Amino acid sequence: MVHHFSFDTDSISGEYLDRETVNKDLTRLSHSLTILSNDSIGYTVLPFKANGKTKKTFEILIYHKSSLNKLLSEKSEFFLRRGIIPGDNIEKILALYEFEDKYDRFKAYGHLFGYPDHAVDFFVESAKHQDNGGEFVTRDFYQIPVANGQEGRFVYAVPKDYEAKEIDETLKSTAGILLFRFQQDWEAYEEKTQPNQSFTNLNFLFFLAGQERN
């Protein structure tokens, strides 16, 4: 799971417009994510390498630790080329691939974000084909509903007229279970939030951390 958030910056200097708020929010977020982290679930906050002229954007990555280690083990032929082994922390992995060869970066991110092998391979091979002078590879898209949209959020490219396979349906079903649990937590958050407070994903994480602490 990925969530993006940003802070306003000066268009010329790139400095934060309100450093005190940035420091307060990032400190509170760090404490909250530490509370929410456990043996199963991990969190990390990463700044975007590229940003707009008036905003500095960050992303919160939420990942399942044993699933990550399983992936690194199953795809060891690929990940070991960069010295990555099961048990390595997510920050190291993402930092390595952010500046990697484009096709390896596509492939690594595809695996890490949970896309099936056939979708990762199709995307990488299509990019190679186009970069080598070929025409754009026409495609369809397989959509999986998430909390902030039915389409265009968790989606991957597939060949034109592709018929969904068992792995695609299993992925959609698993995502549906997680979505239902999220919706239940969000409803509890809304019920306990004061009317004058804003409903944001960051405040939702702070709420969950408070529930965990109690």
Secondary structure, 3 states (H helix, E strand, C coil): CEEEEEEEECCCCCCECCHHHHHHHHHHHHHHHHHHCCCCEEEEEEECCCCCCCEEEEEEEEEEHHHHHHHHHHCHHHHHHHCCCCCCCHHHHHHHHHCCCHHHHHHHHHHHCCCCHHHHHHHHHHHHHHHCCCCCCCEEEEEEEECCEEEEEEEEEEECCCCCCHHHHHHHHHHHHHHHHHHHHHHHHHHCCCCCCCCCHHHHHHHHHHHHHC
